[in-house]
C-alpha cells in the first residue's frame, strides 16, 4: 500500500483488514460454513507474509507476519441470551457478557489456546446522525485476556 498527500505527511501506525464474518455466524455450524472458511484459507495460504514500510523520516521498516490456519471455534454466549437468532439486545447500563471458554478449532480437530478475545458491541439505537465507516451504528471493540 502506498500513501500520498495528507496521509503520507501524517503517517500510519497500523494497517488492518477484515472481511465480513458472515460465513462464520450465519450458517455455523454447517458444511456450508466450513466450506466458506476453507475457500478463504485457500486464498491465503498458511506461512510467512513479508511487509515493508517507510517511516515519515525516511527510515525503513520490514518484517514477516506469520499466518496460521488455526481458527478458534465460535464462543457459546451464556449471557445475555436471545430468544431469536438475532444478537441479543442488552441494557447498556446493566450489561454483563459471559461465554464458555473456547478450547477447540472451528474446522478440524485439535485444541486452541486463546490469548485474547475481542468483544464487539454495536449501539443501534439511537442511530448516528451521519453514517460513519461502519454505517449508522456505533461500534466498540474491546479486547480482553483469554
N, CA, C and O atoms as a GROMACS GRO file, in nm:
protein
  584
    1UNK      N    1   0.084  -0.116   0.000
    1UNK     CA    2   0.000   0.000   0.000
    1UNK      C    3   0.090   0.124   0.000
    1UNK      O    4   0.185   0.132   0.078
    2UNK      N    5   0.060   0.217  -0.085
    2UNK     CA    6   0.135   0.341  -0.092
    2UNK      C    7   0.044   0.454  -0.050
    2UNK      O    8  -0.070   0.463  -0.097
    3UNK      N    9   0.092   0.541   0.036
    3UNK     CA   10   0.012   0.655   0.078
    3UNK      C   11   0.063   0.780   0.009
    3UNK      O   12   0.176   0.785  -0.040
    4UNK      N   13  -0.020   0.879   0.004
    4UNK     CA   14   0.019   1.004  -0.059
    4UNK      C   15  -0.047   1.122   0.008
    4UNK      O   16  -0.135   1.106   0.093
    5UNK      N   17  -0.005   1.240  -0.030
    5UNK     CA   18  -0.058   1.368   0.014
    5UNK      C   19  -0.069   1.375   0.165
    5UNK      O   20   0.031   1.355   0.235
    6UNK      N   21  -0.187   1.404   0.217
    6UNK     CA   22  -0.204   1.427   0.361
    6UNK      C   23  -0.169   1.304   0.444
    6UNK      O   24  -0.105   1.316   0.549
    7UNK      N   25  -0.210   1.188   0.399
    7UNK     CA   26  -0.182   1.066   0.475
    7UNK      C   27  -0.033   1.038   0.480
    7UNK      O   28   0.018   0.990   0.581
    8UNK      N   29   0.037   1.068   0.372
    8UNK     CA   30   0.182   1.048   0.370
    8UNK      C   31   0.249   1.138   0.474
    8UNK      O   32   0.341   1.096   0.543
    9UNK      N   33   0.204   1.263   0.483
    9UNK     CA   34   0.261   1.356   0.582
    9UNK      C   35   0.223   1.316   0.724
    9UNK      O   36   0.304   1.330   0.816
   10UNK      N   37   0.103   1.265   0.742
   10UNK     CA   38   0.056   1.226   0.876
   10UNK      C   39   0.123   1.096   0.921
   10UNK      O   40   0.167   1.085   1.035
   11UNK      N   41   0.130   1.001   0.832
   11UNK     CA   42   0.184   0.870   0.867
   11UNK      C   43   0.075   0.777   0.917
   11UNK      O   44  -0.037   0.819   0.946
   12UNK      N   45   0.110   0.650   0.927
   12UNK     CA   46   0.016   0.548   0.974
   12UNK      C   47   0.084   0.467   1.083
   12UNK      O   48   0.204   0.441   1.075
   13UNK      N   49   0.008   0.428   1.183
   13UNK     CA   50   0.067   0.347   1.289
   13UNK      C   51   0.033   0.200   1.275
   13UNK      O   52   0.099   0.115   1.334
   14UNK      N   53  -0.070   0.168   1.197
   14UNK     CA   54  -0.105   0.028   1.178
   14UNK      C   55  -0.192   0.012   1.055
   14UNK      O   56  -0.252   0.108   1.007
   15UNK      N   57  -0.198  -0.108   1.005
   15UNK     CA   58  -0.282  -0.141   0.891
   15UNK      C   59  -0.358  -0.267   0.927
   15UNK      O   60  -0.299  -0.365   0.974
   16UNK      N   61  -0.487  -0.265   0.906
   16UNK     CA   62  -0.573  -0.375   0.947
   16UNK      C   63  -0.675  -0.398   0.837
   16UNK      O   64  -0.728  -0.302   0.781
   17UNK      N   65  -0.704  -0.524   0.806
   17UNK     CA   66  -0.813  -0.552   0.715
   17UNK      C   67  -0.888  -0.674   0.766
   17UNK      O   68  -0.832  -0.762   0.831
   18UNK      N   69  -1.017  -0.677   0.733
   18UNK     CA   70  -1.102  -0.788   0.775
   18UNK      C   71  -1.212  -0.805   0.672
   18UNK      O   72  -1.248  -0.710   0.602
   19UNK      N   73  -1.264  -0.924   0.664
   19UNK     CA   74  -1.378  -0.949   0.578
   19UNK      C   75  -1.499  -0.973   0.668
   19UNK      O   76  -1.486  -0.991   0.789
   20UNK      N   77  -1.613  -0.974   0.606
   20UNK     CA   78  -1.736  -0.996   0.682
   20UNK      C   79  -1.732  -1.135   0.745
   20UNK      O   80  -1.699  -1.233   0.678
   21UNK      N   81  -1.766  -1.144   0.873
   21UNK     CA   82  -1.763  -1.276   0.938
   21UNK      C   83  -1.890  -1.356   0.915
   21UNK      O   84  -1.914  -1.453   0.987
   22UNK      N   85  -1.972  -1.319   0.816
   22UNK     CA   86  -2.099  -1.387   0.796
   22UNK      C   87  -2.084  -1.537   0.774
   22UNK      O   88  -2.170  -1.615   0.814
   23UNK      N   89  -1.972  -1.578   0.710
   23UNK     CA   90  -1.955  -1.721   0.683
   23UNK      C   91  -1.937  -1.799   0.813
   23UNK      O   92  -1.956  -1.920   0.815
   24UNK      N   93  -1.899  -1.732   0.920
   24UNK     CA   94  -1.890  -1.798   1.050
   24UNK      C   95  -2.027  -1.802   1.118
   24UNK      O   96  -2.068  -1.906   1.170
   25UNK      N   97  -2.096  -1.690   1.118
   25UNK     CA   98  -2.213  -1.674   1.203
   25UNK      C   99  -2.342  -1.729   1.143
   25UNK      O  100  -2.418  -1.797   1.212
   26UNK      N  101  -2.368  -1.702   1.015
   26UNK     CA  102  -2.500  -1.733   0.960
   26UNK      C  103  -2.528  -1.882   0.950
   26UNK      O  104  -2.636  -1.927   0.986
   27UNK      N  105  -2.432  -1.957   0.902
   27UNK     CA  106  -2.456  -2.099   0.877
   27UNK      C  107  -2.387  -2.190   0.978
   27UNK      O  108  -2.401  -2.312   0.970
   28UNK      N  109  -2.314  -2.132   1.072
   28UNK     CA  110  -2.233  -2.215   1.163
   28UNK      C  111  -2.321  -2.279   1.268
   28UNK      O  112  -2.416  -2.216   1.314
   29UNK      N  113  -2.294  -2.398   1.308
   29UNK     CA  114  -2.203  -2.491   1.241
   29UNK      C  115  -2.276  -2.563   1.128
   29UNK      O  116  -2.389  -2.609   1.145
   30UNK      N  117  -2.211  -2.574   1.014
   30UNK     CA  118  -2.269  -2.645   0.900
   30UNK      C  119  -2.158  -2.671   0.798
   30UNK      O  120  -2.050  -2.613   0.807
   31UNK      N  121  -2.186  -2.756   0.704
   31UNK     CA  122  -2.089  -2.784   0.598
   31UNK      C  123  -2.072  -2.661   0.510
   31UNK      O  124  -1.962  -2.637   0.459
   32UNK      N  125  -2.179  -2.581   0.490
   32UNK     CA  126  -2.167  -2.459   0.410
   32UNK      C  127  -2.071  -2.360   0.476
   32UNK      O  128  -1.991  -2.296   0.408
   33UNK      N  129  -2.080  -2.346   0.607
   33UNK     CA  130  -1.989  -2.256   0.679
   33UNK      C  131  -1.846  -2.308   0.670
   33UNK      O  132  -1.753  -2.230   0.646
   34UNK      N  133  -1.828  -2.438   0.689
   34UNK     CA  134  -1.694  -2.496   0.680
   34UNK      C  135  -1.634  -2.474   0.541
   34UNK      O  136  -1.516  -2.442   0.530
   35UNK      N  137  -1.714  -2.491   0.436
   35UNK     CA  138  -1.661  -2.473   0.301
   35UNK      C  139  -1.627  -2.326   0.274
   35UNK      O  140  -1.529  -2.298   0.206
   36UNK      N  141  -1.706  -2.234   0.325
   36UNK     CA  142  -1.675  -2.091   0.308
   36UNK      C  143  -1.541  -2.058   0.373
   36UNK      O  144  -1.463  -1.981   0.317
   37UNK      N  145  -1.514  -2.115   0.489
   37UNK     CA  146  -1.387  -2.091   0.557
   37UNK      C  147  -1.274  -2.158   0.480
   37UNK      O  148  -1.167  -2.100   0.466
   38UNK      N  149  -1.295  -2.281   0.431
   38UNK     CA  150  -1.191  -2.348   0.353
   38UNK      C  151  -1.155  -2.267   0.229
   38UNK      O  152  -1.037  -2.258   0.193
   39UNK      N  153  -1.255  -2.209   0.163
   39UNK     CA  154  -1.230  -2.126   0.044
   39UNK      C  155  -1.146  -2.004   0.082
   39UNK      O  156  -1.054  -1.967   0.009
   40UNK      N  157  -1.178  -1.941   0.193
   40UNK     CA  158  -1.099  -1.826   0.240
   40UNK      C  159  -0.954  -1.869   0.265
   40UNK      O  160  -0.862  -1.798   0.225
   41UNK      N  161  -0.934  -1.982   0.330
   41UNK     CA  162  -0.799  -2.027   0.362
   41UNK      C  163  -0.720  -2.064   0.237
   41UNK      O  164  -0.597  -2.051   0.236
   42UNK      N  165  -0.789  -2.110   0.130
   42UNK     CA  166  -0.719  -2.138   0.005
   42UNK      C  167  -0.664  -2.008  -0.056
   42UNK      O  168  -0.558  -2.009  -0.118
   43UNK      N  169  -0.737  -1.897  -0.038
   43UNK     CA  170  -0.690  -1.769  -0.092
   43UNK      C  171  -0.570  -1.715  -0.015
   43UNK      O  172  -0.490  -1.640  -0.070
   44UNK      N  173  -0.558  -1.752   0.112
   44UNK     CA  174  -0.450  -1.704   0.197
   44UNK      C  175  -0.377  -1.822   0.260
   44UNK      O  176  -0.408  -1.860   0.373
   45UNK      N  177  -0.282  -1.883   0.188
   45UNK     CA  178  -0.212  -2.000   0.241
   45UNK      C  179  -0.139  -1.967   0.372
   45UNK      O  180  -0.093  -1.855   0.393
   46UNK      N  181  -0.129  -2.067   0.457
   46UNK     CA  182  -0.052  -2.050   0.581
   46UNK      C  183   0.094  -2.026   0.545
   46UNK      O  184   0.145  -2.080   0.447
   47UNK      N  185   0.160  -1.946   0.625
   47UNK     CA  186   0.301  -1.920   0.602
   47UNK      C  187   0.339  -1.778   0.638
   47UNK      O  188   0.264  -1.706   0.704
   48UNK      N  189   0.458  -1.739   0.594
   48UNK     CA  190   0.509  -1.606   0.624
   48UNK      C  191   0.473  -1.507   0.515
   48UNK      O  192   0.485  -1.537   0.397
   49UNK      N  193   0.429  -1.388   0.555
   49UNK     CA  194   0.396  -1.281   0.463
   49UNK      C  195   0.487  -1.162   0.495
   49UNK      O  196   0.484  -1.108   0.605
   50UNK      N  197   0.568  -1.122   0.395
   50UNK     CA  198   0.662  -1.012   0.415
   50UNK      C  199   0.590  -0.878   0.401
   50UNK      O  200   0.494  -0.865   0.325
   51UNK      N  201   0.639  -0.780   0.476
   51UNK     CA  202   0.591  -0.645   0.459
   51UNK      C  203   0.708  -0.548   0.469
   51UNK      O  204   0.807  -0.574   0.537
   52UNK      N  205   0.694  -0.438   0.400
   52UNK     CA  206   0.793  -0.331   0.403
   52UNK      C  207   0.720  -0.200   0.420
   52UNK      O  208   0.609  -0.183   0.371
   53UNK      N  209   0.783  -0.106   0.490
   53UNK     CA  210   0.724   0.026   0.510
   53UNK      C  211   0.837   0.126   0.524
   53UNK      O  212   0.953   0.091   0.543
   54UNK      N  213   0.800   0.251   0.514
   54UNK     CA  214   0.895   0.359   0.531
   54UNK      C  215   0.840   0.454   0.636
   54UNK      O  216   0.723   0.491   0.633
   55UNK      N  217   0.926   0.492   0.730
   55UNK     CA  218   0.882   0.586   0.834
   55UNK      C  219   0.871   0.726   0.775
   55UNK      O  220   0.921   0.751   0.665
   56UNK      N  221   0.807   0.816   0.847
   56UNK     CA  222   0.790   0.953   0.799
   56UNK      C  223   0.924   1.018   0.770
   56UNK      O  224   0.937   1.096   0.676
   57UNK      N  225   1.024   0.986   0.851
   57UNK     CA  226   1.156   1.047   0.830
   57UNK      C  227   1.242   0.971   0.730
   57UNK      O  228   1.362   0.999   0.717
   58UNK      N  229   1.184   0.875   0.658
   58UNK     CA  230   1.255   0.806   0.552
   58UNK      C  231   1.322   0.676   0.592
   58UNK      O  232   1.383   0.610   0.508
   59UNK      N  233   1.312   0.637   0.716
   59UNK     CA  234   1.371   0.511   0.760
   59UNK      C  235   1.291   0.392   0.709
   59UNK      O  236   1.173   0.404   0.678
   60UNK      N  237   1.356   0.280   0.701
   60UNK     CA  238   1.291   0.160   0.651
   60UNK      C  239   1.245   0.068   0.764
   60UNK      O  240   1.311   0.057   0.867
   61UNK      N  241   1.133   0.005   0.741
   61UNK     CA  242   1.080  -0.097   0.833
   61UNK      C  243   1.046  -0.219   0.750
   61UNK      O  244   1.017  -0.209   0.631
   62UNK      N  245   1.050  -0.333   0.813
   62UNK     CA  246   1.010  -0.454   0.742
   62UNK      C  247   1.001  -0.569   0.838
   62UNK      O  248   1.048  -0.561   0.952
   63UNK      N  249   0.943  -0.674   0.793
   63UNK     CA  250   0.931  -0.791   0.876
   63UNK      C  251   0.849  -0.898   0.806
   63UNK      O  252   0.814  -0.886   0.689
   64UNK      N  253   0.820  -1.002   0.881
   64UNK     CA  254   0.739  -1.112   0.831
   64UNK      C  255   0.630  -1.141   0.934
   64UNK      O  256   0.658  -1.159   1.052
   65UNK      N  257   0.507  -1.143   0.887
   65UNK     CA  258   0.395  -1.184   0.970
   65UNK      C  259   0.361  -1.328   0.938
   65UNK      O  260   0.358  -1.366   0.821
   66UNK      N  261   0.335  -1.408   1.039
   66UNK     CA  262   0.304  -1.549   1.018
   66UNK      C  263   0.154  -1.572   1.027
   66UNK      O  264   0.090  -1.536   1.126
   67UNK      N  265   0.099  -1.631   0.924
   67UNK     CA  266  -0.043  -1.666   0.920
   67UNK      C  267  -0.056  -1.816   0.939
   67UNK      O  268   0.003  -1.894   0.865
   68UNK      N  269  -0.135  -1.855   1.037
   68UNK     CA  270  -0.166  -1.997   1.055
   68UNK      C  271  -0.311  -2.019   1.015
   68UNK      O  272  -0.386  -1.924   0.998
   69UNK      N  273  -0.349  -2.142   1.001
   69UNK     CA  274  -0.488  -2.176   0.973
   69UNK      C  275  -0.557  -2.234   1.095
   69UNK      O  276  -0.656  -2.306   1.083
   70UNK      N  277  -0.505  -2.204   1.211
   70UNK     CA  278  -0.568  -2.248   1.335
   70UNK      C  279  -0.671  -2.142   1.374
   70UNK      O  280  -0.635  -2.037   1.427
   71UNK      N  281  -0.796  -2.170   1.347
   71UNK     CA  282  -0.905  -2.077   1.378
   71UNK      C  283  -0.984  -2.131   1.496
   71UNK      O  284  -1.026  -2.247   1.495
   72UNK      N  285  -1.004  -2.050   1.599
   72UNK     CA  286  -1.083  -2.097   1.713
   72UNK      C  287  -1.230  -2.110   1.677
   72UNK      O  288  -1.281  -2.037   1.591
   73UNK      N  289  -1.297  -2.201   1.742
   73UNK     CA  290  -1.442  -2.216   1.725
   73UNK      C  291  -1.513  -2.092   1.777
   73UNK      O  292  -1.454  -2.011   1.849
   74UNK      N  293  -1.638  -2.078   1.740
   74UNK     CA  294  -1.718  -1.967   1.791
   74UNK      C  295  -1.747  -1.989   1.940
   74UNK      O  296  -1.767  -2.102   1.983
   75UNK      N  297  -1.751  -1.882   2.018
   75UNK     CA  298  -1.783  -1.898   2.159
   75UNK      C  299  -1.932  -1.924   2.179
   75UNK      O  300  -2.014  -1.880   2.099
   76UNK      N  301  -1.964  -1.996   2.284
   76UNK     CA  302  -2.104  -2.014   2.323
   76UNK      C  303  -2.137  -1.904   2.422
   76UNK      O  304  -2.088  -1.903   2.535
   77UNK      N  305  -2.222  -1.810   2.380
   77UNK     CA  306  -2.260  -1.697   2.464
   77UNK      C  307  -2.359  -1.747   2.569
   77UNK      O  308  -2.462  -1.807   2.536
   78UNK      N  309  -2.328  -1.720   2.694
   78UNK     CA  310  -2.414  -1.760   2.806
   78UNK      C  311  -2.506  -1.646   2.847
   78UNK      O  312  -2.624  -1.666   2.871
   79UNK      N  313  -2.451  -1.525   2.854
   79UNK     CA  314  -2.527  -1.405   2.892
   79UNK      C  315  -2.477  -1.289   2.809
   79UNK      O  316  -2.356  -1.275   2.794
   80UNK      N  317  -2.562  -1.205   2.754
   80UNK     CA  318  -2.708  -1.211   2.754
   80UNK      C  319  -2.757  -1.315   2.654
   80UNK      O  320  -2.686  -1.351   2.561
   81UNK      N  321  -2.877  -1.361   2.674
   81UNK     CA  322  -2.936  -1.462   2.587
   81UNK      C  323  -3.037  -1.396   2.495
   81UNK      O  324  -3.091  -1.290   2.526
   82UNK      N  325  -3.062  -1.461   2.382
   82UNK     CA  326  -3.160  -1.413   2.286
   82UNK      C  327  -3.257  -1.525   2.256
   82UNK      O  328  -3.216  -1.641   2.242
   83UNK      N  329  -3.386  -1.492   2.246
   83UNK     CA  330  -3.487  -1.591   2.212
   83UNK      C  331  -3.497  -1.615   2.061
   83UNK      O  332  -3.570  -1.703   2.016
   84UNK      N  333  -3.423  -1.534   1.984
   84UNK     CA  334  -3.423  -1.547   1.838
   84UNK      C  335  -3.280  -1.574   1.792
   84UNK      O  336  -3.188  -1.586   1.873
   85UNK      N  337  -3.264  -1.582   1.662
   85UNK     CA  338  -3.130  -1.599   1.606
   85UNK      C  339  -3.054  -1.467   1.598
   85UNK      O  340  -2.936  -1.465   1.567
   86UNK      N  341  -3.123  -1.357   1.628
   86UNK     CA  342  -3.060  -1.226   1.623
   86UNK      C  343  -2.972  -1.206   1.745
   86UNK      O  344  -2.994  -1.269   1.849
   87UNK      N  345  -2.873  -1.116   1.732
   87UNK     CA  346  -2.793  -1.084   1.852
   87UNK      C  347  -2.884  -1.027   1.960
   87UNK      O  348  -2.981  -0.958   1.930
   88UNK      N  349  -2.854  -1.055   2.085
   88UNK     CA  350  -2.939  -1.005   2.194
   88UNK      C  351  -2.928  -0.854   2.208
   88UNK      O  352  -2.825  -0.794   2.179
   89UNK      N  353  -3.038  -0.794   2.254
   89UNK     CA  354  -3.040  -0.652   2.287
   89UNK      C  355  -3.024  -0.642   2.437
   89UNK      O  356  -3.095  -0.709   2.512
   90UNK      N  357  -2.930  -0.559   2.482
   90UNK     CA  358  -2.900  -0.551   2.624
   90UNK      C  359  -2.911  -0.408   2.672
   90UNK      O  360  -2.898  -0.313   2.595
   91UNK      N  361  -2.936  -0.393   2.801
   91UNK     CA  362  -2.939  -0.262   2.866
   91UNK      C  363  -2.795  -0.217   2.886
   91UNK      O  364  -2.721  -0.281   2.960
   92UNK      N  365  -2.752  -0.107   2.822
   92UNK     CA  366  -2.613  -0.064   2.834
   92UNK      C  367  -2.572  -0.023   2.975
   92UNK      O  368  -2.453  -0.016   3.006
   93UNK      N  369  -2.670   0.004   3.061
   93UNK     CA  370  -2.639   0.044   3.198
   93UNK      C  371  -2.623  -0.077   3.290
   93UNK      O  372  -2.579  -0.064   3.404
   94UNK      N  373  -2.660  -0.194   3.240
   94UNK     CA  374  -2.651  -0.316   3.321
   94UNK      C  375  -2.613  -0.433   3.231
   94UNK      O  376  -2.688  -0.530   3.219
   95UNK      N  377  -2.496  -0.423   3.168
   95UNK     CA  378  -2.455  -0.523   3.070
   95UNK      C  379  -2.351  -0.617   3.129
   95UNK      O  380  -2.248  -0.574   3.180
   96UNK      N  381  -2.380  -0.744   3.122
   96UNK     CA  382  -2.286  -0.848   3.160
   96UNK      C  383  -2.278  -0.944   3.042
   96UNK      O  384  -2.380  -0.991   2.992
   97UNK      N  385  -2.156  -0.972   2.997
   97UNK     CA  386  -2.137  -1.066   2.888
   97UNK      C  387  -2.056  -1.182   2.941
   97UNK      O  388  -1.948  -1.164   2.998
   98UNK      N  389  -2.108  -1.302   2.922
   98UNK     CA  390  -2.038  -1.423   2.965
   98UNK      C  391  -2.042  -1.524   2.852
   98UNK      O  392  -2.141  -1.533   2.779
   99UNK      N  393  -1.934  -1.600   2.838
   99UNK     CA  394  -1.928  -1.705   2.737
   99UNK      C  395  -1.846  -1.820   2.791
   99UNK      O  396  -1.764  -1.805   2.882
  100UNK      N  397  -1.871  -1.936   2.732
  100UNK     CA  398  -1.793  -2.054   2.767
  100UNK      C  399  -1.654  -2.040   2.705
  100UNK      O  400  -1.642  -1.988   2.594
  101UNK      N  401  -1.550  -2.084   2.773
  101UNK     CA  402  -1.416  -2.075   2.714
  101UNK      C  403  -1.409  -2.151   2.582
  101UNK      O  404  -1.467  -2.259   2.569
  102UNK      N  405  -1.338  -2.096   2.487
  102UNK     CA  406  -1.318  -2.160   2.357
  102UNK      C  407  -1.191  -2.244   2.366
  102UNK      O  408  -1.084  -2.192   2.397
  103UNK      N  409  -1.204  -2.372   2.340
  103UNK     CA  410  -1.090  -2.463   2.354
  103UNK      C  411  -1.062  -2.545   2.228
  103UNK      O  412  -0.959  -2.611   2.220
  104UNK      N  413  -1.154  -2.540   2.131
  104UNK     CA  414  -1.138  -2.623   2.011
  104UNK      C  415  -1.136  -2.537   1.885
  104UNK      O  416  -1.171  -2.419   1.888
  105UNK      N  417  -1.094  -2.597   1.775
  105UNK     CA  418  -1.085  -2.530   1.646
  105UNK      C  419  -1.221  -2.522   1.578
  105UNK      O  420  -1.312  -2.601   1.606
  106UNK      N  421  -1.234  -2.423   1.488
  106UNK     CA  422  -1.356  -2.408   1.409
  106UNK      C  423  -1.370  -2.522   1.310
  106UNK      O  424  -1.478  -2.580   1.297
  107UNK      N  425  -1.260  -2.554   1.241
  107UNK     CA  426  -1.259  -2.665   1.145
  107UNK      C  427  -1.148  -2.760   1.185
  107UNK      O  428  -1.038  -2.718   1.221
  108UNK      N  429  -1.177  -2.887   1.178
  108UNK     CA  430  -1.075  -2.987   1.210
  108UNK      C  431  -1.068  -3.013   1.359
  108UNK      O  432  -1.135  -2.949   1.441
  109UNK      N  433  -0.986  -3.109   1.390
  109UNK     CA  434  -0.970  -3.147   1.530
  109UNK      C  435  -0.851  -3.074   1.589
  109UNK      O  436  -0.761  -3.030   1.518
  110UNK      N  437  -0.854  -3.062   1.716
  110UNK     CA  438  -0.739  -3.006   1.784
  110UNK      C  439  -0.776  -2.892   1.875
  110UNK      O  440  -0.874  -2.820   1.853
  111UNK      N  441  -0.697  -2.876   1.978
  111UNK     CA  442  -0.722  -2.770   2.074
  111UNK      C  443  -0.667  -2.636   2.026
  111UNK      O  444  -0.581  -2.631   1.938
  112UNK      N  445  -0.716  -2.530   2.085
  112UNK     CA  446  -0.661  -2.395   2.065
  112UNK      C  447  -0.639  -2.332   2.201
  112UNK      O  448  -0.707  -2.366   2.298
  113UNK      N  449  -0.545  -2.243   2.206
  113UNK     CA  450  -0.524  -2.164   2.326
  113UNK      C  451  -0.557  -2.020   2.292
  113UNK      O  452  -0.494  -1.959   2.206
  114UNK      N  453  -0.656  -1.966   2.359
  114UNK     CA  454  -0.699  -1.830   2.333
  114UNK      C  455  -0.609  -1.734   2.411
  114UNK      O  456  -0.599  -1.743   2.533
  115UNK      N  457  -0.547  -1.644   2.340
  115UNK     CA  458  -0.462  -1.542   2.403
  115UNK      C  459  -0.547  -1.422   2.439
  115UNK      O  460  -0.526  -1.359   2.543
  116UNK      N  461  -0.644  -1.389   2.352
  116UNK     CA  462  -0.726  -1.270   2.373
  116UNK      C  463  -0.858  -1.288   2.300
  116UNK      O  464  -0.862  -1.341   2.189
  117UNK      N  465  -0.966  -1.244   2.362
  117UNK     CA  466  -1.096  -1.238   2.296
  117UNK      C  467  -1.120  -1.094   2.252
  117UNK      O  468  -1.070  -1.000   2.314
  118UNK      N  469  -1.196  -1.076   2.146
  118UNK     CA  470  -1.239  -0.943   2.106
  118UNK      C  471  -1.391  -0.940   2.112
  118UNK      O  472  -1.460  -1.015   2.043
  119UNK      N  473  -1.443  -0.852   2.196
  119UNK     CA  474  -1.586  -0.835   2.213
  119UNK      C  475  -1.626  -0.714   2.128
  119UNK      O  476  -1.568  -0.607   2.139
  120UNK      N  477  -1.727  -0.733   2.043
  120UNK     CA  478  -1.773  -0.626   1.955
  120UNK      C  479  -1.915  -0.589   1.998
  120UNK      O  480  -2.006  -0.672   1.997
  121UNK      N  481  -1.932  -0.463   2.034
  121UNK     CA  482  -2.063  -0.412   2.075
  121UNK      C  483  -2.111  -0.311   1.973
  121UNK      O  484  -2.036  -0.222   1.933
  122UNK      N  485  -2.235  -0.325   1.930
  122UNK     CA  486  -2.296  -0.229   1.838
  122UNK      C  487  -2.409  -0.157   1.908
  122UNK      O  488  -2.497  -0.220   1.966
  123UNK      N  489  -2.406  -0.024   1.903
  123UNK     CA  490  -2.518   0.055   1.953
  123UNK      C  491  -2.602   0.091   1.833
  123UNK      O  492  -2.559   0.168   1.748
  124UNK      N  493  -2.722   0.036   1.826
  124UNK     CA  494  -2.807   0.057   1.710
  124UNK      C  495  -2.915   0.162   1.736
  124UNK      O  496  -2.978   0.210   1.642
  125UNK      N  497  -2.936   0.197   1.861
  125UNK     CA  498  -3.039   0.295   1.894
  125UNK      C  499  -2.985   0.390   2.000
  125UNK      O  500  -2.951   0.344   2.109
  126UNK      N  501  -2.977   0.518   1.974
  126UNK     CA  502  -3.020   0.586   1.852
  126UNK      C  503  -2.915   0.574   1.742
  126UNK      O  504  -2.796   0.556   1.768
  127UNK      N  505  -2.963   0.583   1.618
  127UNK     CA  506  -2.872   0.579   1.504
  127UNK      C  507  -2.788   0.706   1.499
  127UNK      O  508  -2.828   0.810   1.549
  128UNK      N  509  -2.672   0.694   1.438
  128UNK     CA  510  -2.589   0.813   1.417
  128UNK      C  511  -2.661   0.910   1.324
  128UNK      O  512  -2.733   0.870   1.234
  129UNK      N  513  -2.640   1.038   1.348
  129UNK     CA  514  -2.697   1.139   1.258
  129UNK      C  515  -2.631   1.130   1.121
  129UNK      O  516  -2.698   1.146   1.018
  130UNK      N  517  -2.500   1.102   1.120
  130UNK     CA  518  -2.428   1.083   0.994
  130UNK      C  519  -2.362   0.946   1.000
  130UNK      O  520  -2.293   0.912   1.095
  131UNK      N  521  -2.384   0.870   0.896
  131UNK     CA  522  -2.327   0.736   0.893
  131UNK      C  523  -2.175   0.745   0.891
  131UNK      O  524  -2.117   0.828   0.822
  132UNK      N  525  -2.112   0.658   0.968
  132UNK     CA  526  -1.966   0.652   0.972
  132UNK      C  527  -1.916   0.537   0.889
  132UNK      O  528  -1.988   0.486   0.803
  133UNK      N  529  -1.796   0.497   0.913
  133UNK     CA  530  -1.734   0.389   0.839
  133UNK      C  531  -1.815   0.261   0.851
  133UNK      O  532  -1.830   0.188   0.754
  134UNK      N  533  -1.867   0.235   0.970
  134UNK     CA  534  -1.943   0.112   0.992
  134UNK      C  535  -2.093   0.131   0.973
  134UNK      O  536  -2.172   0.047   1.017
  135UNK      N  537  -2.134   0.239   0.910
  135UNK     CA  538  -2.276   0.262   0.887
  135UNK      C  539  -2.338   0.348   0.994
  135UNK      O  540  -2.271   0.434   1.052
  136UNK      N  541  -2.465   0.324   1.021
  136UNK     CA  542  -2.540   0.408   1.115
  136UNK      C  543  -2.515   0.375   1.261
  136UNK      O  544  -2.544   0.456   1.348
  137UNK      N  545  -2.462   0.258   1.290
  137UNK     CA  546  -2.444   0.216   1.428
  137UNK      C  547  -2.309   0.261   1.483
  137UNK      O  548  -2.214   0.285   1.408
  138UNK      N  549  -2.304   0.271   1.614
  138UNK     CA  550  -2.176   0.296   1.682
  138UNK      C  551  -2.120   0.160   1.722
  138UNK      O  552  -2.194   0.071   1.762
  139UNK      N  553  -1.990   0.146   1.711
  139UNK     CA  554  -1.928   0.016   1.739
  139UNK      C  555  -1.814   0.035   1.837
  139UNK      O  556  -1.735   0.128   1.827
  140UNK      N  557  -1.808  -0.057   1.933
  140UNK     CA  558  -1.697  -0.060   2.028
  140UNK      C  559  -1.630  -0.195   2.019
  140UNK      O  560  -1.698  -0.298   2.018
  141UNK      N  561  -1.498  -0.196   2.011
  141UNK     CA  562  -1.419  -0.319   2.011
  141UNK      C  563  -1.342  -0.322   2.142
  141UNK      O  564  -1.268  -0.230   2.174
  142UNK      N  565  -1.360  -0.429   2.216
  142UNK     CA  566  -1.296  -0.442   2.346
  142UNK      C  567  -1.216  -0.572   2.346
  142UNK      O  568  -1.271  -0.680   2.323
  143UNK      N  569  -1.087  -0.562   2.373
  143UNK     CA  570  -1.001  -0.681   2.383
  143UNK      C  571  -0.987  -0.718   2.529
  143UNK      O  572  -0.953  -0.635   2.612
  144UNK      N  573  -1.012  -0.846   2.559
  144UNK     CA  574  -0.999  -0.895   2.696
  144UNK      C  575  -0.910  -1.019   2.696
  144UNK      O  576  -0.909  -1.094   2.599
  145UNK      N  577  -0.837  -1.040   2.802
  145UNK     CA  578  -0.744  -1.155   2.808
  145UNK      C  579  -0.818  -1.288   2.792
  145UNK      O  580  -0.935  -1.301   2.828
  146UNK      N  581  -0.746  -1.385   2.737
  146UNK     CA  582  -0.803  -1.518   2.720
  146UNK      C  583  -0.834  -1.584   2.852
  146UNK      O  584  -0.883  -1.697   2.855
   0.00000   0.00000   0.00000
